[in-house]
């Protein structure tokens, strides 16, 4: 065994261990610093998603605010709103004898609050096919890409009807538009359509899924001509009957033959002609066109419209709320 030199330095293992630990900590810090990446497109996309979430939360806050205002209004006024008595429209066709129209069915202030609340409800975000169920559409606006507009659905067989819409149902029952004595006819399904200027809907029937009675309430202050077309036209029948519908809280109800034997729809036009001999409720249109003076109709304006016997209806923004009783399967 070779002889060890006297001046050789002995290894201090404790000190060496400390040095190795310090070196390891230093390398770990450097690794963490190099792993920090600059802002990338992915980061930007996530930031935009956060903005969408914030916008959705903002919409929810607005919706809750308008909902509180509507509840406050309904609690204050309850069902004391007086409306005209509904009567059948003039019978110009052998089959259409079950159409009723009530102008100003909803109070103006309630209609405006209702409009703001509906507009504040969030739109359904895109979902996978597994999440795209019937119940996922309830309570949120759903884009109809083929029609380029939105619909909103409430179904009491799935979830409770929101209080503002329940108030309208109570109003319909209170004024005998629907019978409160027959649970099989009380509305439990509400389809809400949003129409931009010029948008319409193809001729259709509501079908056997519902009891043969439909009520449509229109808000948004824009008017429209609602058309009825016979499913099986007879030689002596008019091709299409027109009905003026006001966007200021009016109520249109049709049932029986008008429900089962006629298609109904709205033309996709920005304006459409209306005349006394082709409109089922020409007088309602003339009254709607009044200028108001101290809440009274200006008779001269009414007479001018009535004598003219024709006019053009300009189409704007409108929301329709359709109330029906869905038959349980």
C-alpha positions in Angstrom: 0.0 0.0 0.0 1.6 3.3 -1.0 2.5 5.8 1.6 0.2 8.8 2.0 1.7 12.2 1.7 1.7 14.3 4.9 0.3 17.4 3.2 -2.6 15.7 1.5 -6.0 17.3 2.3 -8.7 15.0 3.7 -12.2 15.1 1.9 -14.9 16.9 4.0 -18.1 14.9 3.0 -20.4 17.2 4.9 -19.2 20.3 3.1 -19.4 18.4 -0.3 -23.0 17.4 0.4 -23.9 21.1 1.2 -22.3 22.2 -2.1 -24.2 19.6 -4.1 -27.5 20.6 -2.6 -26.8 24.3 -3.3 -25.9 23.4 -6.9 -29.2 21.4 -7.3 -31.3 24.3 -6.0 -29.6 26.7 -8.4 -30.2 24.4 -11.4 -33.9 24.0 -10.3 -34.4 27.8 -10.3 -32.8 28.1 -13.8 -35.1 25.4 -15.0 -38.2 27.2 -13.7 -37.1 30.5 -15.3 -36.6 28.9 -18.7 -40.0 27.2 -18.5 -41.9 30.6 -18.4 -43.2 31.2 -21.9 -44.3 34.5 -23.5 -48.0 35.3 -24.2 -49.1 33.0 -27.0 -52.3 32.7 -29.1 -53.5 30.1 -26.7 -53.2 32.6 -23.8 -55.2 35.2 -25.9 -57.9 32.7 -26.7 -58.3 31.9 -23.0 -58.5 35.6 -22.3 -61.3 36.0 -24.8 -63.1 33.0 -23.2 -62.8 34.8 -19.9 -64.4 37.9 -21.5 -67.3 35.7 -22.8 -67.8 34.4 -19.3 -67.8 37.9 -17.9 -70.3 39.0 -20.6 -72.5 36.0 -19.8 -72.4 36.9 -16.1 -73.2 40.5 -17.0 -76.2 39.3 -19.0 -77.4 37.2 -16.0 -77.2 40.2 -13.7 -79.2 42.3 -16.2 -81.7 39.5 -16.5 -82.1 39.3 -12.7 -82.5 43.0 -12.5 -85.3 43.1 -15.1 -86.9 40.1 -13.4 -87.0 41.9 -10.1 -88.6 44.9 -11.8 -91.3 42.7 -13.4 -92.0 40.9 -10.1 -92.4 44.3 -8.4 -94.7 45.5 -11.1 -96.9 42.3 -11.0 -97.2 42.5 -7.2 -98.3 46.0 -7.4 -100.9 45.7 -10.2 -101.9 42.0 -9.8 -104.7 41.3 -12.3 -106.5 44.6 -12.4 -105.7 45.4 -16.0 -108.9 45.9 -17.9 -109.0 44.6 -21.5 -111.6 44.6 -24.3 -113.9 41.7 -24.5 -112.7 39.2 -27.1 -115.2 38.5 -29.9 -114.8 36.5 -33.1 -113.5 38.4 -36.1 -115.7 39.0 -39.1 -116.3 35.7 -40.9 -115.1 36.1 -44.5 -114.5 32.4 -45.0 -116.7 29.4 -44.5 -114.1 27.8 -42.2 -112.4 30.6 -40.3 -114.9 31.2 -37.5 -112.7 30.7 -34.4 -110.1 33.6 -34.5 -110.1 36.2 -31.7 -108.0 39.4 -31.5 -107.5 41.6 -28.5 -105.5 44.8 -28.9 -103.5 46.1 -25.9 -103.9 42.9 -24.0 -100.7 43.6 -22.0 -100.2 46.9 -20.2 -97.6 49.0 -21.9 -95.3 49.3 -18.9 -95.3 45.6 -18.4 -94.7 44.9 -22.1 -91.6 47.2 -22.0 -90.2 45.5 -18.9 -91.0 42.1 -20.4 -89.2 43.0 -23.6 -86.0 44.1 -21.7 -86.0 41.0 -19.6 -86.4 38.6 -22.6 -83.6 40.5 -24.5 -81.3 40.1 -21.5 -81.6 36.3 -21.3 -78.4 34.6 -22.4 -78.0 32.7 -25.6 -77.3 29.0 -25.5 -73.6 28.3 -26.2 -72.5 25.7 -28.6 -72.6 22.2 -27.1 -71.6 18.8 -28.1 -74.2 16.4 -29.6 -74.3 14.5 -26.3 -75.2 17.8 -24.4 -77.6 19.0 -27.1 -80.8 17.8 -25.4 -84.3 19.2 -25.3 -84.0 20.3 -21.7 -80.7 22.1 -22.4 -82.6 24.6 -24.6 -85.1 25.5 -22.0 -84.7 29.0 -20.6 -82.0 30.1 -23.1 -82.2 31.7 -26.5 -81.3 29.1 -29.2 -80.1 30.3 -32.6 -82.0 28.8 -35.6 -79.2 28.9 -38.1 -81.4 28.0 -41.1 -83.8 30.8 -40.3 -81.1 33.3 -39.0 -83.1 34.1 -35.9 -83.5 33.0 -32.3 -86.1 31.1 -30.2 -86.6 30.7 -26.5 -88.5 27.8 -24.9 -90.2 27.2 -21.6 -91.9 23.9 -20.8 -93.7 23.4 -17.5 -93.5 19.6 -17.9 -89.7 20.0 -17.5 -89.2 23.0 -15.3 -91.4 25.8 -13.7 -92.5 28.7 -15.8 -90.8 32.0 -14.8 -93.0 34.4 -12.8 -93.4 37.1 -15.6 -94.7 34.4 -18.0 -96.9 32.8 -15.3 -98.4 36.2 -14.8 -99.4 36.3 -18.5 -100.9 32.8 -18.1 -102.9 34.0 -15.0 -104.0 37.0 -17.1 -105.2 34.7 -19.9 -107.1 32.6 -17.3 -108.5 35.6 -15.5 -110.0 36.9 -18.8 -111.2 33.5 -19.9 -109.0 33.3 -22.9 -108.1 29.9 -21.5 -110.4 28.0 -19.1 -109.2 27.6 -15.6 -111.8 24.8 -15.1 -110.0 22.5 -17.5 -106.4 21.6 -16.5 -106.0 19.9 -19.9 -106.1 23.3 -21.7 -104.1 25.6 -19.3 -100.9 26.7 -21.1 -97.8 24.7 -20.0 -95.6 25.4 -23.0 -94.3 28.8 -24.2 -92.4 29.3 -27.5 -90.9 32.8 -27.9 -89.7 33.9 -31.3 -87.5 36.9 -32.0 -88.0 38.6 -35.4 -85.7 41.1 -36.9 -87.1 43.6 -39.5 -88.2 41.6 -42.6 -88.0 38.2 -41.0 -91.0 35.8 -41.0 -92.0 32.2 -40.7 -93.1 29.6 -43.2 -96.7 28.5 -43.4 -97.3 25.7 -40.9 -99.7 24.1 -38.4 -98.9 23.7 -34.7 -99.8 20.0 -35.0 -101.2 17.3 -32.7 -98.6 17.7 -30.0 -100.7 20.5 -28.4 -104.4 21.0 -27.6 -106.0 22.8 -30.7 -105.8 26.3 -29.3 -103.0 28.8 -29.6 -102.5 32.3 -28.2 -99.8 34.6 -29.5 -98.8 37.8 -27.8 -96.7 40.3 -29.6 -94.3 42.9 -28.1 -91.6 45.2 -29.5 -93.9 47.9 -31.0 -93.6 46.5 -34.5 -96.7 45.4 -36.4 -97.2 42.4 -38.8 -99.8 40.8 -41.0 -100.6 37.3 -39.8 -101.7 35.1 -42.7 -104.1 32.1 -42.6 -104.1 29.8 -45.6 -106.5 26.8 -46.0 -104.8 23.4 -45.9 -107.2 22.1 -48.5 -108.5 25.1 -50.5 -112.0 24.9 -51.9 -113.0 26.6 -55.2 -115.1 29.3 -53.5 -112.6 30.0 -50.7 -110.2 33.0 -50.6 -106.6 31.8 -51.0 -105.2 33.7 -47.9 -106.8 35.7 -45.1 -104.8 38.5 -43.5 -105.0 39.6 -39.9 -103.4 42.7 -38.5 -101.3 42.0 -35.4 -100.0 44.9 -33.3 -96.6 44.7 -31.6 -97.9 46.6 -28.6 -99.0 43.8 -26.4 -101.8 42.4 -28.6 -103.3 39.0 -28.1 -104.3 36.7 -31.0 -106.1 33.5 -30.2 -107.2 30.8 -32.7 -108.7 27.3 -32.1 -110.8 24.6 -33.6 -111.0 24.9 -37.4 -108.6 27.8 -37.6 -106.1 25.5 -35.8 -106.7 22.3 -37.6 -107.8 23.3 -41.1 -105.6 26.3 -41.7 -101.9 26.9 -42.1 -100.5 30.2 -40.6 -97.4 32.1 -41.4 -95.7 35.5 -41.8 -94.1 36.8 -45.0 -90.4 37.7 -45.1 -90.8 41.3 -46.3 -89.8 44.8 -44.9 -93.3 46.2 -45.7 -96.6 44.8 -46.9 -99.8 46.1 -48.2 -103.0 46.0 -46.2 -106.5 46.9 -47.4 -110.0 46.9 -46.0 -111.4 44.1 -48.2 -108.6 41.6 -47.4 -107.9 42.3 -43.7 -110.0 40.5 -41.1 -109.6 43.3 -38.6 -109.1 46.5 -40.7 -110.7 48.7 -38.0 -108.2 47.5 -35.5 -105.4 48.6 -37.8 -107.0 52.0 -38.3 -107.3 52.4 -34.5 -103.7 51.3 -34.0 -102.5 54.1 -36.3 -104.0 56.8 -34.2 -102.1 59.7 -32.9 -102.9 60.1 -29.2 -104.1 63.3 -27.6 -104.5 63.1 -23.9 -104.9 59.3 -24.2 -107.8 59.7 -26.5 -108.0 58.6 -30.1 -107.7 61.2 -32.7 -110.9 60.5 -34.6 -109.8 62.5 -37.7 -106.7 60.3 -38.1 -108.8 57.2 -37.7 -111.3 58.3 -40.3 -108.6 59.2 -42.7 -107.1 55.7 -42.4 -110.5 54.0 -42.5 -111.6 55.9 -45.7 -108.3 55.3 -47.4 -109.1 51.6 -47.4 -105.5 50.6 -48.1 -102.1 51.2 -46.6 -98.5 49.8 -46.1 -97.4 48.1 -42.8 -93.8 48.7 -42.0 -92.1 45.7 -40.4 -89.6 46.2 -37.5 -88.3 44.3 -34.5 -90.9 42.1 -32.8 -91.0 39.3 -30.2 -93.9 36.9 -30.2 -94.9 34.7 -27.2 -96.9 31.6 -28.1 -98.9 29.9 -25.3 -100.2 26.4 -25.8 -101.0 23.3 -23.8 -98.6 20.5 -24.6 -100.2 17.1 -24.4 -98.2 14.8 -22.1 -97.0 11.6 -23.8 
